[in-house]
């Protein structure tokens, strides 16, 4: 309620490394890595709730010991007709998923660099062969340069 944690389940405590008592009646700001992230989530989530009745946002939370987590946060008002009652939310830790996506992205970039390098090399070889054949033709030789470099 008003972004104050009034209830948490054991899974959230485990996810964040805090005890229930360390979270209850505290501002949810304590689980965000920055004021900017806290404000962004508040603006975006409540904008979506106003428009659609629920809000879903990707954000970052921070564990008690400082490790940052990627979170998919879904929030809905407890009472659609009385939003002052607060919201309930479900938080999914997507850190491993995001790390795997980053690894795939890095591997794809490496494969693209390799492809561009090898294709670029092959294109340069083809251009050189074409140029050599042109020069041979100018010199009056009819044989073509076809050896593989």
N, CA, C and O atoms as a GROMACS GRO file, in nm:
protein
  596
    1UNK      N    1   0.086  -0.116   0.000
    1UNK     CA    2   0.000   0.000   0.000
    1UNK      C    3   0.091   0.123   0.000
    1UNK      O    4   0.179   0.137   0.085
    2UNK      N    5   0.068   0.214  -0.099
    2UNK     CA    6   0.154   0.332  -0.113
    2UNK      C    7   0.302   0.294  -0.125
    2UNK      O    8   0.391   0.367  -0.081
    3UNK      N    9   0.325   0.179  -0.186
    3UNK     CA   10   0.458   0.124  -0.209
    3UNK      C   11   0.531   0.087  -0.079
    3UNK      O   12   0.654   0.080  -0.074
    4UNK      N   13   0.452   0.062   0.025
    4UNK     CA   14   0.503   0.009   0.152
    4UNK      C   15   0.465  -0.139   0.154
    4UNK      O   16   0.350  -0.175   0.129
    5UNK      N   17   0.562  -0.225   0.184
    5UNK     CA   18   0.537  -0.369   0.187
    5UNK      C   19   0.458  -0.404   0.312
    5UNK      O   20   0.509  -0.390   0.424
    6UNK      N   21   0.335  -0.449   0.295
    6UNK     CA   22   0.251  -0.483   0.411
    6UNK      C   23   0.240  -0.633   0.432
    6UNK      O   24   0.198  -0.678   0.538
    7UNK      N   25   0.277  -0.711   0.331
    7UNK     CA   26   0.275  -0.857   0.342
    7UNK      C   27   0.374  -0.912   0.239
    7UNK      O   28   0.382  -0.862   0.127
    8UNK      N   29   0.448  -1.013   0.279
    8UNK     CA   30   0.541  -1.082   0.188
    8UNK      C   31   0.533  -1.231   0.217
    8UNK      O   32   0.506  -1.272   0.330
    9UNK      N   33   0.558  -1.311   0.114
    9UNK     CA   34   0.558  -1.455   0.138
    9UNK      C   35   0.701  -1.505   0.155
    9UNK      O   36   0.796  -1.432   0.126
   10UNK      N   37   0.718  -1.629   0.202
   10UNK     CA   38   0.852  -1.683   0.223
   10UNK      C   39   0.938  -1.685   0.095
   10UNK      O   40   1.060  -1.669   0.102
   11UNK      N   41   0.875  -1.703  -0.021
   11UNK     CA   42   0.951  -1.706  -0.146
   11UNK      C   43   1.018  -1.571  -0.173
   11UNK      O   44   1.132  -1.567  -0.220
   12UNK      N   45   0.949  -1.463  -0.143
   12UNK     CA   46   1.009  -1.331  -0.163
   12UNK      C   47   1.126  -1.310  -0.067
   12UNK      O   48   1.230  -1.256  -0.105
   13UNK      N   49   1.108  -1.353   0.057
   13UNK     CA   50   1.216  -1.342   0.156
   13UNK      C   51   1.339  -1.419   0.109
   13UNK      O   52   1.451  -1.369   0.118
   14UNK      N   53   1.318  -1.540   0.059
   14UNK     CA   54   1.428  -1.621   0.009
   14UNK      C   55   1.493  -1.555  -0.113
   14UNK      O   56   1.615  -1.549  -0.123
   15UNK      N   57   1.410  -1.507  -0.205
   15UNK     CA   58   1.462  -1.444  -0.327
   15UNK      C   59   1.552  -1.325  -0.293
   15UNK      O   60   1.655  -1.305  -0.357
   16UNK      N   61   1.512  -1.246  -0.192
   16UNK     CA   62   1.584  -1.124  -0.161
   16UNK      C   63   1.684  -1.136  -0.046
   16UNK      O   64   1.766  -1.046  -0.024
   17UNK      N   65   1.678  -1.248   0.028
   17UNK     CA   66   1.772  -1.268   0.138
   17UNK      C   67   1.738  -1.189   0.264
   17UNK      O   68   1.820  -1.179   0.355
   18UNK      N   69   1.617  -1.134   0.269
   18UNK     CA   70   1.572  -1.061   0.388
   18UNK      C   71   1.475  -1.148   0.467
   18UNK      O   72   1.410  -1.237   0.411
   19UNK      N   73   1.466  -1.123   0.597
   19UNK     CA   74   1.362  -1.189   0.677
   19UNK      C   75   1.232  -1.112   0.655
   19UNK      O   76   1.231  -1.000   0.606
   20UNK      N   77   1.123  -1.176   0.692
   20UNK     CA   78   0.992  -1.111   0.681
   20UNK      C   79   0.992  -0.980   0.759
   20UNK      O   80   0.941  -0.879   0.710
   21UNK      N   81   1.048  -0.981   0.879
   21UNK     CA   82   1.049  -0.862   0.964
   21UNK      C   83   1.132  -0.748   0.903
   21UNK      O   84   1.102  -0.631   0.927
   22UNK      N   85   1.233  -0.782   0.827
   22UNK     CA   86   1.314  -0.678   0.763
   22UNK      C   87   1.241  -0.611   0.646
   22UNK      O   88   1.278  -0.501   0.605
   23UNK      N   89   1.137  -0.676   0.593
   23UNK     CA   90   1.064  -0.622   0.478
   23UNK      C   91   0.931  -0.557   0.514
   23UNK      O   92   0.892  -0.456   0.455
   24UNK      N   93   0.861  -0.614   0.610
   24UNK     CA   94   0.726  -0.566   0.644
   24UNK      C   95   0.730  -0.423   0.696
   24UNK      O   96   0.814  -0.386   0.778
   25UNK      N   97   0.636  -0.344   0.644
   25UNK     CA   98   0.620  -0.203   0.680
   25UNK      C   99   0.738  -0.116   0.638
   25UNK      O  100   0.760  -0.008   0.694
   26UNK      N  101   0.814  -0.164   0.539
   26UNK     CA  102   0.924  -0.085   0.483
   26UNK      C  103   0.887  -0.043   0.341
   26UNK      O  104   0.809  -0.109   0.273
   27UNK      N  105   0.945   0.068   0.299
   27UNK     CA  106   0.925   0.114   0.162
   27UNK      C  107   0.987   0.013   0.066
   27UNK      O  108   1.095  -0.041   0.090
   28UNK      N  109   0.916  -0.011  -0.043
   28UNK     CA  110   0.972  -0.102  -0.143
   28UNK      C  111   1.097  -0.043  -0.208
   28UNK      O  112   1.167  -0.113  -0.281
   29UNK      N  113   1.126   0.083  -0.183
   29UNK     CA  114   1.248   0.146  -0.236
   29UNK      C  115   1.372   0.067  -0.197
   29UNK      O  116   1.470   0.064  -0.271
   30UNK      N  117   1.368   0.003  -0.079
   30UNK     CA  118   1.485  -0.069  -0.029
   30UNK      C  119   1.528  -0.186  -0.118
   30UNK      O  120   1.642  -0.233  -0.107
   31UNK      N  121   1.440  -0.234  -0.206
   31UNK     CA  122   1.476  -0.349  -0.290
   31UNK      C  123   1.514  -0.307  -0.432
   31UNK      O  124   1.540  -0.392  -0.517
   32UNK      N  125   1.516  -0.177  -0.458
   32UNK     CA  126   1.556  -0.127  -0.590
   32UNK      C  127   1.700  -0.076  -0.584
   32UNK      O  128   1.740  -0.018  -0.483
   33UNK      N  129   1.776  -0.096  -0.690
   33UNK     CA  130   1.916  -0.053  -0.687
   33UNK      C  131   1.935   0.098  -0.695
   33UNK      O  132   2.042   0.149  -0.661
   34UNK      N  133   1.832   0.171  -0.740
   34UNK     CA  134   1.846   0.317  -0.750
   34UNK      C  135   1.710   0.384  -0.736
   34UNK      O  136   1.605   0.322  -0.755
   35UNK      N  137   1.714   0.510  -0.702
   35UNK     CA  138   1.592   0.590  -0.693
   35UNK      C  139   1.527   0.600  -0.830
   35UNK      O  140   1.404   0.595  -0.842
   36UNK      N  141   1.608   0.613  -0.936
   36UNK     CA  142   1.555   0.622  -1.072
   36UNK      C  143   1.475   0.497  -1.108
   36UNK      O  144   1.367   0.507  -1.167
   37UNK      N  145   1.527   0.379  -1.074
   37UNK     CA  146   1.457   0.254  -1.106
   37UNK      C  147   1.327   0.245  -1.026
   37UNK      O  148   1.224   0.204  -1.080
   38UNK      N  149   1.333   0.281  -0.901
   38UNK     CA  150   1.214   0.282  -0.815
   38UNK      C  151   1.106   0.373  -0.873
   38UNK      O  152   0.989   0.334  -0.881
   39UNK      N  153   1.145   0.493  -0.914
   39UNK     CA  154   1.049   0.588  -0.970
   39UNK      C  155   0.995   0.541  -1.105
   39UNK      O  156   0.875   0.554  -1.132
   40UNK      N  157   1.083   0.486  -1.189
   40UNK     CA  158   1.039   0.435  -1.319
   40UNK      C  159   0.931   0.328  -1.301
   40UNK      O  160   0.827   0.333  -1.365
   41UNK      N  161   0.957   0.231  -1.214
   41UNK     CA  162   0.861   0.122  -1.193
   41UNK      C  163   0.729   0.177  -1.141
   41UNK      O  164   0.622   0.135  -1.186
   42UNK      N  165   0.735   0.270  -1.048
   42UNK     CA  166   0.611   0.329  -0.997
   42UNK      C  167   0.531   0.398  -1.106
   42UNK      O  168   0.411   0.375  -1.120
   43UNK      N  169   0.597   0.481  -1.184
   43UNK     CA  170   0.528   0.551  -1.293
   43UNK      C  171   0.468   0.453  -1.393
   43UNK      O  172   0.350   0.461  -1.426
   44UNK      N  173   0.551   0.362  -1.442
   44UNK     CA  174   0.508   0.271  -1.549
   44UNK      C  175   0.401   0.174  -1.501
   44UNK      O  176   0.301   0.152  -1.569
   45UNK      N  177   0.422   0.117  -1.384
   45UNK     CA  178   0.326   0.019  -1.331
   45UNK      C  179   0.189   0.084  -1.307
   45UNK      O  180   0.087   0.027  -1.345
   46UNK      N  181   0.187   0.199  -1.245
   46UNK     CA  182   0.058   0.264  -1.215
   46UNK      C  183  -0.006   0.322  -1.340
   46UNK      O  184  -0.129   0.331  -1.348
   47UNK      N  185   0.073   0.360  -1.438
   47UNK     CA  186   0.017   0.403  -1.567
   47UNK      C  187  -0.056   0.286  -1.632
   47UNK      O  188  -0.168   0.302  -1.681
   48UNK      N  189   0.007   0.170  -1.633
   48UNK     CA  190  -0.055   0.051  -1.690
   48UNK      C  191  -0.179   0.009  -1.611
   48UNK      O  192  -0.281  -0.028  -1.670
   49UNK      N  193  -0.171   0.016  -1.480
   49UNK     CA  194  -0.287  -0.020  -1.398
   49UNK      C  195  -0.404   0.072  -1.430
   49UNK      O  196  -0.518   0.026  -1.441
   50UNK      N  197  -0.376   0.199  -1.445
   50UNK     CA  198  -0.481   0.296  -1.479
   50UNK      C  199  -0.544   0.263  -1.614
   50UNK      O  200  -0.666   0.272  -1.630
   51UNK      N  201  -0.461   0.225  -1.711
   51UNK     CA  202  -0.512   0.197  -1.846
   51UNK      C  203  -0.572   0.058  -1.862
   51UNK      O  204  -0.674   0.042  -1.928
   52UNK      N  205  -0.509  -0.042  -1.800
   52UNK     CA  206  -0.546  -0.182  -1.828
   52UNK      C  207  -0.596  -0.261  -1.708
   52UNK      O  208  -0.646  -0.372  -1.723
   53UNK      N  209  -0.582  -0.205  -1.589
   53UNK     CA  210  -0.624  -0.279  -1.471
   53UNK      C  211  -0.513  -0.360  -1.407
   53UNK      O  212  -0.530  -0.413  -1.297
   54UNK      N  213  -0.399  -0.370  -1.475
   54UNK     CA  214  -0.282  -0.437  -1.417
   54UNK      C  215  -0.157  -0.379  -1.481
   54UNK      O  216  -0.164  -0.317  -1.588
   55UNK      N  217  -0.044  -0.398  -1.416
   55UNK     CA  218   0.082  -0.346  -1.469
   55UNK      C  219   0.187  -0.455  -1.469
   55UNK      O  220   0.200  -0.531  -1.374
   56UNK      N  221   0.262  -0.462  -1.579
   56UNK     CA  222   0.371  -0.559  -1.591
   56UNK      C  223   0.494  -0.484  -1.638
   56UNK      O  224   0.491  -0.413  -1.739
   57UNK      N  225   0.602  -0.501  -1.566
   57UNK     CA  226   0.725  -0.429  -1.600
   57UNK      C  227   0.846  -0.516  -1.566
   57UNK      O  228   0.845  -0.591  -1.468
   58UNK      N  229   0.950  -0.504  -1.648
   58UNK     CA  230   1.079  -0.565  -1.615
   58UNK      C  231   1.157  -0.462  -1.537
   58UNK      O  232   1.162  -0.344  -1.572
   59UNK      N  233   1.218  -0.508  -1.430
   59UNK     CA  234   1.294  -0.417  -1.345
   59UNK      C  235   1.414  -0.489  -1.285
   59UNK      O  236   1.443  -0.603  -1.320
   60UNK      N  237   1.480  -0.421  -1.196
   60UNK     CA  238   1.591  -0.480  -1.122
   60UNK      C  239   1.563  -0.461  -0.974
   60UNK      O  240   1.518  -0.355  -0.931
   61UNK      N  241   1.591  -0.564  -0.898
   61UNK     CA  242   1.586  -0.557  -0.752
   61UNK      C  243   1.725  -0.591  -0.703
   61UNK      O  244   1.810  -0.639  -0.778
   62UNK      N  245   1.746  -0.565  -0.576
   62UNK     CA  246   1.876  -0.594  -0.518
   62UNK      C  247   1.858  -0.678  -0.391
   62UNK      O  248   1.776  -0.647  -0.304
   63UNK      N  249   1.937  -0.785  -0.384
   63UNK     CA  250   1.933  -0.871  -0.266
   63UNK      C  251   2.000  -0.802  -0.148
   63UNK      O  252   2.074  -0.705  -0.165
   64UNK      N  253   1.975  -0.853  -0.031
   64UNK     CA  254   2.031  -0.795   0.092
   64UNK      C  255   2.183  -0.781   0.083
   64UNK      O  256   2.239  -0.680   0.126
   65UNK      N  257   2.250  -0.883   0.028
   65UNK     CA  258   2.397  -0.878   0.021
   65UNK      C  259   2.448  -0.796  -0.098
   65UNK      O  260   2.569  -0.782  -0.116
   66UNK      N  261   2.356  -0.743  -0.179
   66UNK     CA  262   2.397  -0.653  -0.286
   66UNK      C  263   2.388  -0.708  -0.427
   66UNK      O  264   2.404  -0.633  -0.523
   67UNK      N  265   2.362  -0.837  -0.443
   67UNK     CA  266   2.351  -0.894  -0.577
   67UNK      C  267   2.225  -0.841  -0.646
   67UNK      O  268   2.116  -0.838  -0.587
   68UNK      N  269   2.242  -0.798  -0.770
   68UNK     CA  270   2.128  -0.744  -0.846
   68UNK      C  271   2.054  -0.857  -0.917
   68UNK      O  272   2.115  -0.949  -0.971
   69UNK      N  273   1.921  -0.850  -0.915
   69UNK     CA  274   1.835  -0.948  -0.980
   69UNK      C  275   1.753  -0.882  -1.090
   69UNK      O  276   1.710  -0.767  -1.076
   70UNK      N  277   1.732  -0.954  -1.199
   70UNK     CA  278   1.637  -0.911  -1.302
   70UNK      C  279   1.502  -0.968  -1.262
   70UNK      O  280   1.489  -1.087  -1.234
   71UNK      N  281   1.400  -0.882  -1.262
   71UNK     CA  282   1.268  -0.920  -1.212
   71UNK      C  283   1.161  -0.885  -1.314
   71UNK      O  284   1.163  -0.777  -1.374
   72UNK      N  285   1.068  -0.976  -1.333
   72UNK     CA  286   0.946  -0.947  -1.408
   72UNK      C  287   0.838  -0.928  -1.302
   72UNK      O  288   0.804  -1.020  -1.228
   73UNK      N  289   0.784  -0.806  -1.295
   73UNK     CA  290   0.693  -0.768  -1.189
   73UNK      C  291   0.554  -0.744  -1.246
   73UNK      O  292   0.536  -0.663  -1.337
   74UNK      N  293   0.456  -0.815  -1.192
   74UNK     CA  294   0.317  -0.800  -1.234
   74UNK      C  295   0.235  -0.756  -1.114
   74UNK      O  296   0.238  -0.820  -1.009
   75UNK      N  297   0.162  -0.646  -1.130
   75UNK     CA  298   0.086  -0.589  -1.018
   75UNK      C  299  -0.059  -0.567  -1.057
   75UNK      O  300  -0.090  -0.531  -1.171
   76UNK      N  301  -0.147  -0.589  -0.960
   76UNK     CA  302  -0.291  -0.564  -0.978
   76UNK      C  303  -0.345  -0.502  -0.851
   76UNK      O  304  -0.299  -0.535  -0.742
   77UNK      N  305  -0.442  -0.412  -0.864
   77UNK     CA  306  -0.503  -0.355  -0.744
   77UNK      C  307  -0.574  -0.464  -0.662
   77UNK      O  308  -0.632  -0.557  -0.719
   78UNK      N  309  -0.569  -0.452  -0.532
   78UNK     CA  310  -0.641  -0.546  -0.446
   78UNK      C  311  -0.791  -0.531  -0.471
   78UNK      O  312  -0.863  -0.630  -0.478
   79UNK      N  313  -0.836  -0.406  -0.484
   79UNK     CA  314  -0.976  -0.377  -0.514
   79UNK      C  315  -0.979  -0.282  -0.633
   79UNK      O  316  -0.938  -0.166  -0.621
   80UNK      N  317  -1.027  -0.330  -0.747
   80UNK     CA  318  -1.029  -0.248  -0.869
   80UNK      C  319  -1.110  -0.120  -0.849
   80UNK      O  320  -1.082  -0.019  -0.913
   81UNK      N  321  -1.210  -0.124  -0.762
   81UNK     CA  322  -1.296  -0.008  -0.740
   81UNK      C  323  -1.242   0.088  -0.634
   81UNK      O  324  -1.290   0.200  -0.621
   82UNK      N  325  -1.142   0.043  -0.560
   82UNK     CA  326  -1.084   0.126  -0.455
   82UNK      C  327  -0.933   0.105  -0.454
   82UNK      O  328  -0.881   0.027  -0.375
   83UNK      N  329  -0.865   0.176  -0.540
   83UNK     CA  330  -0.721   0.155  -0.558
   83UNK      C  331  -0.640   0.197  -0.437
   83UNK      O  332  -0.522   0.162  -0.426
   84UNK      N  333  -0.700   0.272  -0.346
   84UNK     CA  334  -0.628   0.313  -0.226
   84UNK      C  335  -0.601   0.194  -0.133
   84UNK      O  336  -0.524   0.204  -0.038
   85UNK      N  337  -0.666   0.080  -0.160
   85UNK     CA  338  -0.643  -0.042  -0.082
   85UNK      C  339  -0.504  -0.100  -0.107
   85UNK      O  340  -0.455  -0.183  -0.030
   86UNK      N  341  -0.441  -0.055  -0.215
   86UNK     CA  342  -0.307  -0.103  -0.247
   86UNK      C  343  -0.307  -0.202  -0.362
   86UNK      O  344  -0.410  -0.229  -0.424
   87UNK      N  345  -0.190  -0.256  -0.388
   87UNK     CA  346  -0.176  -0.354  -0.496
   87UNK      C  347  -0.112  -0.481  -0.442
   87UNK      O  348  -0.040  -0.479  -0.342
   88UNK      N  349  -0.139  -0.589  -0.512
   88UNK     CA  350  -0.066  -0.713  -0.485
   88UNK      C  351   0.022  -0.736  -0.608
   88UNK      O  352  -0.013  -0.694  -0.718
   89UNK      N  353   0.134  -0.802  -0.588
   89UNK     CA  354   0.224  -0.822  -0.699
   89UNK      C  355   0.285  -0.962  -0.696
   89UNK      O  356   0.295  -1.027  -0.592
   90UNK      N  357   0.325  -1.005  -0.814
   90UNK     CA  358   0.399  -1.129  -0.831
   90UNK      C  359   0.532  -1.090  -0.894
   90UNK      O  360   0.536  -1.019  -0.994
   91UNK      N  361   0.640  -1.138  -0.835
   91UNK     CA  362   0.773  -1.108  -0.886
   91UNK      C  363   0.840  -1.238  -0.929
   91UNK      O  364   0.850  -1.333  -0.851
   92UNK      N  365   0.884  -1.241  -1.052
   92UNK     CA  366   0.954  -1.358  -1.105
   92UNK      C  367   1.100  -1.322  -1.127
   92UNK      O  368   1.130  -1.225  -1.198
   93UNK      N  369   1.190  -1.398  -1.068
   93UNK     CA  370   1.334  -1.376  -1.087
   93UNK      C  371   1.372  -1.431  -1.224
   93UNK      O  372   1.372  -1.552  -1.246
   94UNK      N  373   1.407  -1.341  -1.316
   94UNK     CA  374   1.443  -1.381  -1.453
   94UNK      C  375   1.592  -1.358  -1.478
   94UNK      O  376   1.635  -1.345  -1.593
   95UNK      N  377   1.671  -1.353  -1.371
   95UNK     CA  378   1.814  -1.326  -1.383
   95UNK      C  379   1.884  -1.428  -1.472
   95UNK      O  380   1.959  -1.391  -1.561
   96UNK      N  381   1.860  -1.557  -1.448
   96UNK     CA  382   1.926  -1.661  -1.528
   96UNK      C  383   1.884  -1.653  -1.673
   96UNK      O  384   1.966  -1.672  -1.763
   97UNK      N  385   1.757  -1.625  -1.698
   97UNK     CA  386   1.707  -1.610  -1.834
   97UNK      C  387   1.778  -1.495  -1.905
   97UNK      O  388   1.821  -1.509  -2.019
   98UNK      N  389   1.790  -1.380  -1.836
   98UNK     CA  390   1.856  -1.264  -1.896
   98UNK      C  391   2.004  -1.292  -1.921
   98UNK      O  392   2.059  -1.249  -2.023
   99UNK      N  393   2.069  -1.363  -1.830
   99UNK     CA  394   2.210  -1.398  -1.849
   99UNK      C  395   2.226  -1.491  -1.969
   99UNK      O  396   2.319  -1.475  -2.047
  100UNK      N  397   2.136  -1.588  -1.983
  100UNK     CA  398   2.141  -1.679  -2.098
  100UNK      C  399   2.117  -1.603  -2.228
  100UNK      O  400   2.184  -1.629  -2.328
  101UNK      N  401   2.022  -1.509  -2.227
  101UNK     CA  402   1.997  -1.427  -2.346
  101UNK      C  403   2.121  -1.347  -2.384
  101UNK      O  404   2.154  -1.334  -2.502
  102UNK      N  405   2.192  -1.295  -2.282
  102UNK     CA  406   2.314  -1.217  -2.309
  102UNK      C  407   2.422  -1.306  -2.368
  102UNK      O  408   2.494  -1.265  -2.459
  103UNK      N  409   2.435  -1.428  -2.316
  103UNK     CA  410   2.535  -1.522  -2.370
  103UNK      C  411   2.503  -1.555  -2.516
  103UNK      O  412   2.593  -1.558  -2.600
  104UNK      N  413   2.377  -1.581  -2.546
  104UNK     CA  414   2.338  -1.611  -2.684
  104UNK      C  415   2.366  -1.491  -2.774
  104UNK      O  416   2.417  -1.506  -2.885
  105UNK      N  417   2.334  -1.372  -2.725
  105UNK     CA  418   2.360  -1.250  -2.802
  105UNK      C  419   2.510  -1.233  -2.829
  105UNK      O  420   2.549  -1.199  -2.940
  106UNK      N  421   2.592  -1.256  -2.727
  106UNK     CA  422   2.737  -1.246  -2.745
  106UNK      C  423   2.788  -1.348  -2.845
  106UNK      O  424   2.873  -1.317  -2.929
  107UNK      N  425   2.737  -1.471  -2.837
  107UNK     CA  426   2.779  -1.576  -2.931
  107UNK      C  427   2.735  -1.542  -3.073
  107UNK      O  428   2.810  -1.565  -3.168
  108UNK      N  429   2.616  -1.488  -3.087
  108UNK     CA  430   2.566  -1.449  -3.219
  108UNK      C  431   2.654  -1.339  -3.279
  108UNK      O  432   2.688  -1.344  -3.397
  109UNK      N  433   2.692  -1.241  -3.197
  109UNK     CA  434   2.782  -1.134  -3.245
  109UNK      C  435   2.916  -1.192  -3.289
  109UNK      O  436   2.970  -1.151  -3.391
  110UNK      N  437   2.967  -1.286  -3.213
  110UNK     CA  438   3.095  -1.350  -3.248
  110UNK      C  439   3.082  -1.426  -3.380
  110UNK      O  440   3.171  -1.420  -3.465
  111UNK      N  441   2.972  -1.499  -3.396
  111UNK     CA  442   2.950  -1.571  -3.522
  111UNK      C  443   2.936  -1.475  -3.640
  111UNK      O  444   2.985  -1.503  -3.749
  112UNK      N  445   2.870  -1.362  -3.617
  112UNK     CA  446   2.856  -1.263  -3.724
  112UNK      C  447   2.992  -1.205  -3.761
  112UNK      O  448   3.022  -1.187  -3.879
  113UNK      N  449   3.076  -1.175  -3.660
  113UNK     CA  450   3.212  -1.126  -3.689
  113UNK      C  451   3.291  -1.230  -3.768
  113UNK      O  452   3.359  -1.196  -3.865
  114UNK      N  453   3.282  -1.355  -3.726
  114UNK     CA  454   3.354  -1.462  -3.795
  114UNK      C  455   3.304  -1.474  -3.939
  114UNK      O  456   3.384  -1.486  -4.032
  115UNK      N  457   3.174  -1.471  -3.958
  115UNK     CA  458   3.114  -1.482  -4.091
  115UNK      C  459   3.161  -1.366  -4.180
  115UNK      O  460   3.201  -1.388  -4.294
  116UNK      N  461   3.155  -1.245  -4.127
  116UNK     CA  462   3.198  -1.128  -4.204
  116UNK      C  463   3.345  -1.137  -4.239
  116UNK      O  464   3.386  -1.100  -4.349
  117UNK      N  465   3.426  -1.186  -4.144
  117UNK     CA  466   3.569  -1.199  -4.170
  117UNK      C  467   3.595  -1.303  -4.279
  117UNK      O  468   3.671  -1.278  -4.372
  118UNK      N  469   3.532  -1.419  -4.266
  118UNK     CA  470   3.559  -1.525  -4.365
  118UNK      C  471   3.500  -1.490  -4.501
  118UNK      O  472   3.565  -1.512  -4.603
  119UNK      N  473   3.380  -1.437  -4.504
  119UNK     CA  474   3.319  -1.399  -4.631
  119UNK      C  475   3.398  -1.283  -4.692
  119UNK      O  476   3.421  -1.280  -4.812
  120UNK      N  477   3.438  -1.188  -4.608
  120UNK     CA  478   3.519  -1.076  -4.656
  120UNK      C  479   3.649  -1.125  -4.718
  120UNK      O  480   3.690  -1.076  -4.823
  121UNK      N  481   3.713  -1.221  -4.655
  121UNK     CA  482   3.838  -1.279  -4.707
  121UNK      C  483   3.812  -1.345  -4.842
  121UNK      O  484   3.888  -1.326  -4.937
  122UNK      N  485   3.705  -1.423  -4.849
  122UNK     CA  486   3.672  -1.490  -4.975
  122UNK      C  487   3.643  -1.389  -5.086
  122UNK      O  488   3.684  -1.409  -5.201
  123UNK      N  489   3.573  -1.282  -5.053
  123UNK     CA  490   3.542  -1.179  -5.154
  123UNK      C  491   3.670  -1.111  -5.202
  123UNK      O  492   3.683  -1.081  -5.321
  124UNK      N  493   3.764  -1.086  -5.110
  124UNK     CA  494   3.892  -1.026  -5.150
  124UNK      C  495   3.968  -1.119  -5.243
  124UNK      O  496   4.030  -1.074  -5.340
  125UNK      N  497   3.965  -1.249  -5.214
  125UNK     CA  498   4.034  -1.347  -5.299
  125UNK      C  499   3.971  -1.349  -5.438
  125UNK      O  500   4.042  -1.351  -5.538
  126UNK      N  501   3.838  -1.348  -5.443
  126UNK     CA  502   3.769  -1.346  -5.573
  126UNK      C  503   3.806  -1.220  -5.650
  126UNK      O  504   3.833  -1.227  -5.770
  127UNK      N  505   3.807  -1.105  -5.583
  127UNK     CA  506   3.846  -0.980  -5.648
  127UNK      C  507   3.988  -0.986  -5.701
  127UNK      O  508   4.016  -0.941  -5.812
  128UNK      N  509   4.079  -1.044  -5.621
  128UNK     CA  510   4.219  -1.057  -5.665
  128UNK      C  511   4.230  -1.148  -5.786
  128UNK      O  512   4.304  -1.118  -5.880
  129UNK      N  513   4.158  -1.259  -5.786
  129UNK     CA  514   4.161  -1.351  -5.900
  129UNK      C  515   4.109  -1.281  -6.026
  129UNK      O  516   4.165  -1.296  -6.134
  130UNK      N  517   4.002  -1.205  -6.009
  130UNK     CA  518   3.945  -1.131  -6.123
  130UNK      C  519   4.047  -1.031  -6.176
  130UNK      O  520   4.064  -1.018  -6.298
  131UNK      N  521   4.113  -0.961  -6.087
  131UNK     CA  522   4.214  -0.863  -6.128
  131UNK      C  523   4.332  -0.930  -6.196
  131UNK      O  524   4.381  -0.881  -6.298
  132UNK      N  525   4.379  -1.042  -6.141
  132UNK     CA  526   4.490  -1.117  -6.203
  132UNK      C  527   4.450  -1.164  -6.342
  132UNK      O  528   4.529  -1.151  -6.436
  133UNK      N  529   4.330  -1.219  -6.357
  133UNK     CA  530   4.282  -1.265  -6.488
  133UNK      C  531   4.274  -1.150  -6.588
  133UNK      O  532   4.307  -1.166  -6.705
  134UNK      N  533   4.230  -1.034  -6.540
  134UNK     CA  534   4.223  -0.916  -6.626
  134UNK      C  535   4.361  -0.877  -6.674
  134UNK      O  536   4.381  -0.848  -6.792
  135UNK      N  537   4.457  -0.877  -6.583
  135UNK     CA  538   4.595  -0.843  -6.619
  135UNK      C  539   4.653  -0.945  -6.716
  135UNK      O  540   4.723  -0.909  -6.811
  136UNK      N  541   4.625  -1.073  -6.691
  136UNK     CA  542   4.674  -1.178  -6.782
  136UNK      C  543   4.616  -1.160  -6.921
  136UNK      O  544   4.685  -1.177  -7.021
  137UNK      N  545   4.487  -1.124  -6.928
  137UNK     CA  546   4.424  -1.101  -7.058
  137UNK      C  547   4.487  -0.982  -7.129
  137UNK      O  548   4.508  -0.986  -7.250
  138UNK      N  549   4.518  -0.877  -7.054
  138UNK     CA  550   4.583  -0.759  -7.112
  138UNK      C  551   4.720  -0.794  -7.165
  138UNK      O  552   4.765  -0.737  -7.265
  139UNK      N  553   4.788  -0.888  -7.099
  139UNK     CA  554   4.920  -0.929  -7.144
  139UNK      C  555   4.913  -1.028  -7.260
  139UNK      O  556   5.015  -1.070  -7.314
  140UNK      N  557   4.793  -1.063  -7.298
  140UNK     CA  558   4.775  -1.151  -7.412
  140UNK      C  559   4.779  -1.298  -7.379
  140UNK      O  560   4.788  -1.382  -7.469
  141UNK      N  561   4.772  -1.330  -7.257
  141UNK     CA  562   4.769  -1.471  -7.219
  141UNK      C  563   4.625  -1.515  -7.209
  141UNK      O  564   4.541  -1.444  -7.153
  142UNK      N  565   4.597  -1.629  -7.263
  142UNK     CA  566   4.458  -1.675  -7.264
  142UNK      C  567   4.425  -1.763  -7.144
  142UNK      O  568   4.307  -1.785  -7.114
  143UNK      N  569   4.528  -1.816  -7.073
  143UNK     CA  570   4.498  -1.901  -6.957
  143UNK      C  571   4.443  -1.816  -6.843
  143UNK      O  572   4.478  -1.699  -6.828
  144UNK      N  573   4.358  -1.876  -6.766
  144UNK     CA  574   4.298  -1.805  -6.651
  144UNK      C  575   4.365  -1.852  -6.523
  144UNK      O  576   4.406  -1.967  -6.508
  145UNK      N  577   4.374  -1.758  -6.432
  145UNK     CA  578   4.433  -1.788  -6.302
  145UNK      C  579   4.321  -1.847  -6.215
  145UNK      O  580   4.227  -1.777  -6.176
  146UNK      N  581   4.334  -1.976  -6.185
  146UNK     CA  582   4.226  -2.043  -6.112
  146UNK      C  583   4.272  -2.113  -5.984
  146UNK      O  584   4.191  -2.172  -5.913
  147UNK      N  585   4.401  -2.106  -5.954
  147UNK     CA  586   4.447  -2.177  -5.835
  147UNK      C  587   4.386  -2.117  -5.710
  147UNK      O  588   4.355  -1.998  -5.703
  148UNK      N  589   4.371  -2.203  -5.612
  148UNK     CA  590   4.312  -2.161  -5.486
  148UNK      C  591   4.420  -2.107  -5.395
  148UNK      O  592   4.526  -2.168  -5.380
  149UNK      N  593   4.394  -1.995  -5.337
  149UNK     CA  594   4.492  -1.933  -5.246
  149UNK      C  595   4.459  -1.975  -5.106
  149UNK      O  596   4.528  -1.936  -5.013
   0.00000   0.00000   0.00000
